[in-house]
Amino acid sequence: MKVNFVDLRAQYLSIKPEMDAAIAGILESCAFVNSKSFEKDFAEYLGVKNVVGVGNGTDAICMAVHCLGIGPGDEVICPANTFIATAEGIGWAGATPVFVDCDPLYYNLDPAKIEAAITPRTRAITAVHLYGQPADMEPIMKIAKEHKLIVIEDCAQSHGATYNGKKCGTFGDVACFSFYPGKNLGAYGDGGAVATNNDELATQIRKLGDHGSNVKYRHDFEGINSRLDGIQGAVLSVKLKHLDTWSDRRIAVAARYGAGLKDVCKVPTTAPGRRHVWHLYVIQVNNRDEVMKHLNDQGIGCGIHYPVPLPVTPAYAHLGYGAEQFPVACGTADKLVSLPMHADLTDEQVDFVIAEVKKVAK
Ligand SMILES: *Cc1c(COP(=O)(O)O)cnc(C)c1O
């Protein structure tokens, strides 16, 4: 039985008529260069005042950090275990990422380890809701308030997740979303957005992404070109209507994996008060290479998120970190395996994956 890690084709086929009509509508209207209608839909969905579409999730982080006035000489707290884009956004804005280890249960930024990393140069904390599980926002917001720090949420993996009933992306000063095709809410190409209740910040980010301009050919500063195009906006508006149903299915798949695998390997769990939207289902095994080879041989897609923690990635060698400073992120990196996770998985496919993992996992 073939089980794809993600299955964008199955998802497309499940919504083909409405998707084809939405894309055709953009082709007819030729409204290619912005996505105002999706911005409005997504702002309503999140319950925030402003959503600004940008070119991709990495741009969203770079642009947010820059427009918050964070740059050279500033430090920004960043989890050790995340995709490099979180740290890239900080670095490209001219600031320095300061890595903090994750907690061993949920793999998110460990609030107990944040304060030791704060210096007089610290300006912000990036809270990543990794794998679709909300970071522990209550202590993070408390620390930020005490130390007068900005909070930037990286919501690239957590569309629709909630923490104590409140949507991820509505806690911090600004939230950054990716709509990379494989994300829980994915475009048919690159896309991203910034969400914020701060009108001035939203205007600045919109201008930055449109050549420093919000009036044609009046350029108030040197910007860049980073916008969410019309076709992607139309695609995302169609998918947004299905997002909560898809998340429910991901949650059911995770529960089925958990029940089937909890006695076999370390399975991921959801912290109290969270709606975890399971962008990734990451188990820990002691014989990862063997497990991955076996799964691949059976036609089961799997991945590693992430094989090399950021502090020990070549791109950050100049910061001089050692693996021993990040016992959780660096101690688990060679045990993590991500199993197939998407809303179109059937129970039969999930059971097949469970059975095959059981045969090899140690
Ligand atoms: C995917 C991702 C990003 C970057 O998004 P792109 O749209 O690919 O640039 C940022 N942060 C995290 C945690 C991600 O998973």
The ligand as a MOL file (V3000), in Angstrom:
LIG
                    3D

  0  0  0     0  0            999 V3000
M  V30 BEGIN CTAB
M  V30 COUNTS 15 15 0 0 0
M  V30 BEGIN ATOM
M  V30 1 C 7.6810 26.6660 6.2930 0
M  V30 2 C 8.1800 27.4380 7.4550 0
M  V30 3 C 8.6080 28.7730 7.3340 0
M  V30 4 C 8.8660 29.4510 6.0230 0
M  V30 5 O 7.8740 29.4940 5.1220 0
M  V30 6 P 8.1510 29.6270 3.5310 0
M  V30 7 O 6.8180 30.0030 3.0340 0
M  V30 8 O 8.6010 28.2890 3.0650 0
M  V30 9 O 9.1630 30.6780 3.3260 0
M  V30 10 C 8.9100 29.4630 8.4800 0
M  V30 11 N 8.8610 28.8910 9.6830 0
M  V30 12 C 8.4910 27.6050 9.8490 0
M  V30 13 C 8.4410 27.0200 11.2280 0
M  V30 14 C 8.1550 26.8250 8.7350 0
M  V30 15 O 7.7940 25.5450 8.9070 0
M  V30 END ATOM
M  V30 BEGIN BOND
M  V30 1 1 1 2
M  V30 2 1 2 3
M  V30 3 2 2 14
M  V30 4 1 3 4
M  V30 5 2 3 10
M  V30 6 1 4 5
M  V30 7 1 5 6
M  V30 8 2 6 7
M  V30 9 1 6 8
M  V30 10 1 6 9
M  V30 11 1 10 11
M  V30 12 2 11 12
M  V30 13 1 12 13
M  V30 14 1 12 14
M  V30 15 1 14 15
M  V30 END BOND
M  V30 END CTAB
M  END
